[in-house]
């Protein structure tokens, strides 16, 4: 379409020139004593146009001639710049390939070439080619590559030297992102060296926006776990789970593991209760956490009634058909209830009896009901339930305690042979 418009415009100009110049009888007379020159007006216009064209071309030729030194300087600078960027790309390629010595040499070569570059300024006063902002970014990246190679080669002196140079080169406002990247790498190197406090110091220097990024939170999670700062690690894991940095299963596993560590670090019942209250509602519904908290409370000689209050929702889930409670959690829950048999109320006894009658073939429930009957001195029923449970229990600890309970019941009946047989069964692995 554009070509057709230009063609139409050209035809229009040709028609206009033909109409104006075709019937133009004007004559231009030039007096140059003692000569007189008569020239048609059309020829005079063509000569003037030719003169101005030649003058324009001559001026352009002179400008190009005088610009040759600057063009030569620009060409040399471009060649050096290309060589510098080539060295930087070679350093990155060697770094990815695991050739750390070559990567360090290529990066240092790029730094040496960068020092010889000059900033060129055009006629309007704007910088062209290798600008100052790009220069600082390139130096920071080159120093970072050298420091990365030093870290890989376990050369701490080389790493620290170029790390500080990279931070100094990225001090300008335009190189803020490069500076943040250098700080992230420094934090990761500190974690690789098992220096969690140094990693946390590097992360603390990040701007507020950068500190909320997923990469920063991942590094903070690793650092707080290494430094045994479990509350901070748990809070960071919650943020990562909220940002979907992990899969749902992985996030739940990480949060559960940290919460278990936090509960295990409690040294008295009051501290344990405060820790339990600090957990989220979803965390207080995890069977592993609930049973572990109740078990820890019993170990610390806390309130058994409170422990049973915590595990009541898990107990209701355990006695449901197709329960999702794992066998290990079942065993720990039974141990928690068994540890508080001295203060077990009638409501819990009814729950245990109802569950055992609903699932008469469940060895774990048979064992729990049998030990509850034994604590209430219901010897006959306890002996019947423990005998049935001992044959079907899969957990070694519960099976041994079941046989020991049967041995103690046999001793109460003065059945020496039965007690000896039960002790032998308890001693077997």
C-alpha angles and dihedrals in degrees: 000000000000092000091052091052091050090050091052091048090051091052090049092053091048092051092047092050091048092051095047102037100032097072097026107128095175119132129202115212119202117196114206105163123267087014134067121199123194115199129174116249092240092054090047091055091049092051092049091049090049091048093052091046092053091046091050092049091048092052091049090050092051091048091051091049094052091045093056095094092051091046091050090050091049091049092051090048091051091051091051091046092051090049090049094051089045090055090049092051090047089052091052092047092050090047092054091046092053096248095132099167092052090045091053093049093048092049092049089048089054089052091051092050092047091059090061095054122102128204109245120212123205126216093274092057097251121133115248131192115003104024125194095249092052089046093058092046092050093049091049093050092046092049089047091054091051090048090048090053090049090052091050091048092047089242100144094175093056091043095051093044095054092038090062091044090052091051091049093049091050095051093105121095094244091057096053094116091050090051091052090051091052090051091050091052091047090053091050092049090052089053091050088054091050091244100135095168092057090049091052090049091054092048091049089059092060119104116259094257094049092047090063095055120113092244092054092048092050091051091046090052091053092045096049091048091051091047091048091239092146099170092054091044091052092050090049091049089053090053092049091049089050091051090048092239088148134035113268092253093048093046091051091048093050094047091046092050093050092046090051090053091048092052092046091054092062111108102188137028094255093054090046092053091050090050091049091050091051092060121096121255092251090051092051088057095057108109094217092053095044095050093042092051091049091047091049090050091054091048089053089051093246130154109310091198090057091049090052089049090056095049097043094094090049091049090053090053092046095058093048120102113266092013117193093213111122123234093248091055090048091054093049091047091052090050090051092051092045091052090058099045091116091067098031111138129215093259093060092044088054091049092051093047093047092049092048092050091047091051105030094167096052105111093199092056090044090054093047093048091045093052090046090053090047091053088051090049094246090144101173097049091042091053091049095049096043092049091054092044096048091062095052106034115117098189111087095213095052092045092053092048090048091055091044089053090051090049091053091049090050091051090053088056090047088243100149096173092049091048092049091049091050092049090051091052091049091052092055119096 
